[in-house]
Amino acid sequence: MSSIFDDTMSTAKNVVGSARENAENAMGAAKAGAEQAAAKSRSVFLDRVRTVTHLIAVARSLGGDDLLGWIGLARRRSPLGTVAAFGAGMAIGAGAALILAPTSGQALRAKILDHLRMVNGEAVEPMAQATTTAPGPGRNGDARVANRNGDVAVGTGHRGFGWL
């Protein structure tokens, strides 16, 4: 009887060991499958996030001109805006250069005043020459002035000029 009991116990131990081994294999397979599913779902999620991010970037980069172009229209652009922006940039750059220059405030103010006086002097000289060489009043107190084409304008008082 003891041999039947030993055989039964040995068989039971084999069955339990086999069940344990099958359970460990099943757990390993389930764990690998769960990790693979998680990695795939993470990859799909990140792909969707990249796609949405790209679509948002494209939508933000679209301007009114793009939308008008899709329906066959376009805006007319004036070169005056470009020239004005360029001039404003030059003025801002010149001002920044003056402010950021390694000079004291007193020296900078003196330099700006000297430059303004020089420009004023350059403008006063031609004005003085123009007034000294301008023709005087003509007959009956009329002032005669010629334009670049040689046409002469005659003016009296506040009535304005009339071209002859």
C-alpha positions in Angstrom: 0.0 0.0 0.0 2.7 2.3 0.6 4.0 1.9 -2.9 0.6 2.9 -4.3 0.6 5.9 -2.0 4.1 6.8 -3.1 3.1 6.4 -6.8 0.0 8.6 -6.2 2.1 11.2 -4.4 4.7 11.1 -7.2 2.0 11.5 -9.8 0.4 14.3 -7.9 3.8 16.1 -7.6 4.3 15.7 -11.3 0.9 17.1 -12.1 1.4 20.0 -9.8 4.8 20.7 -11.2 3.5 20.4 -14.8 0.6 22.8 -13.8 3.0 25.2 -12.3 5.2 25.1 -15.4 2.2 25.6 -17.7 1.0 28.5 -15.5 4.4 30.1 -15.6 4.5 29.7 -19.4 1.0 31.1 -19.7 1.9 34.1 -17.4 5.1 34.7 -19.5 3.1 34.6 -22.7 0.4 36.9 -21.2 3.0 39.3 -20.0 4.8 39.4 -23.4 1.4 39.9 -25.1 0.4 42.7 -22.7 3.8 44.4 -23.2 3.5 44.1 -27.0 -0.1 45.5 -26.9 1.0 48.4 -24.7 3.9 49.2 -27.0 1.7 49.1 -30.1 -1.0 51.2 -28.5 1.6 53.7 -27.3 3.1 53.8 -30.8 -0.4 54.4 -32.3 -1.1 57.1 -29.8 2.2 58.9 -30.4 1.6 58.7 -34.2 -1.9 60.3 -33.8 -0.4 63.0 -31.5 2.3 63.7 -34.2 -0.4 63.9 -36.9 -2.6 66.3 -34.9 0.4 68.4 -34.0 1.4 68.6 -37.7 -2.1 69.5 -38.7 -2.2 72.3 -36.1 1.2 73.6 -37.4 -0.1 73.6 -41.0 -3.3 75.4 -39.9 -1.3 78.1 -38.1 1.0 78.6 -41.0 -1.9 79.3 -43.4 -2.5 82.9 -44.0 -5.3 84.9 -45.7 -3.4 84.8 -49.0 -3.2 81.0 -48.9 -7.0 80.8 -48.4 -7.6 83.3 -51.2 -5.2 81.3 -53.5 -7.3 78.2 -53.0 -10.3 79.9 -54.5 -8.4 81.6 -57.2 -8.1 85.1 -55.8 -5.0 87.1 -54.7 -4.3 90.4 -52.9 -2.5 93.3 -54.5 0.5 94.3 -52.5 1.9 97.8 -52.6 5.7 98.3 -52.5 5.2 101.3 -50.3 4.6 99.1 -47.3 7.9 97.3 -47.9 9.8 100.6 -48.3 8.1 102.0 -45.2 9.1 98.9 -43.2 12.6 99.1 -44.5 12.9 102.8 -43.6 11.4 102.2 -40.1 13.9 99.4 -39.6 16.7 101.6 -40.6 15.5 104.4 -38.2 15.2 101.9 -35.3 18.6 100.4 -36.0 20.2 103.9 -36.1 18.5 104.8 -32.8 19.6 101.5 -31.2 23.2 102.1 -32.5 23.2 105.6 -30.9 21.8 104.4 -27.6 24.0 101.3 -27.4 27.2 103.0 -28.5 29.9 103.1 -25.9 29.7 106.8 -25.2 28.4 108.8 -22.3 25.0 110.5 -22.5 26.5 114.0 -22.4 28.9 113.1 -25.3 26.0 111.5 -27.3 23.8 114.6 -26.8 26.6 116.9 -27.9 27.2 114.7 -31.0 23.5 114.8 -31.9 23.3 118.6 -31.5 26.4 119.1 -33.6 24.9 117.0 -36.3 21.6 118.9 -36.2 23.5 122.2 -36.4 25.5 121.0 -39.4 22.3 119.9 -41.2 20.6 123.2 -40.3 23.7 125.1 -41.7 23.6 123.1 -44.9 19.9 124.0 -45.4 20.3 127.7 -44.5 23.0 128.3 -47.1 21.0 127.4 -50.2 18.0 129.3 -48.8 20.2 132.4 -48.5 21.5 132.0 -52.0 18.0 131.5 -53.4 16.7 134.7 -51.8 19.6 136.8 -53.0 19.5 135.6 -56.6 15.7 135.5 -56.9 14.4 138.2 -59.3 12.8 141.2 -57.8 9.3 142.5 -58.4 8.4 143.2 -62.0 6.1 145.8 -63.5 3.3 146.9 -61.2 4.9 145.1 -58.2 4.4 141.6 -59.6 6.8 138.9 -58.5 8.2 136.8 -61.3 9.5 133.3 -60.7 10.6 130.8 -63.3 10.2 127.0 -62.9 12.6 124.3 -64.3 11.1 124.5 -67.7 11.6 128.2 -68.0 7.9 129.0 -67.6 7.4 132.3 -65.7 4.8 132.7 -63.0 3.5 136.1 -62.1 2.0 136.7 -58.8 0.6 139.8 -57.0 -0.1 139.8 -53.3 -2.2 137.0 -52.0 -4.0 136.2 -55.2 -1.5 133.3 -56.0 0.4 132.6 -59.2 -0.9 132.4 -62.8 1.3 130.7 -65.4 1.9 132.9 -68.5 
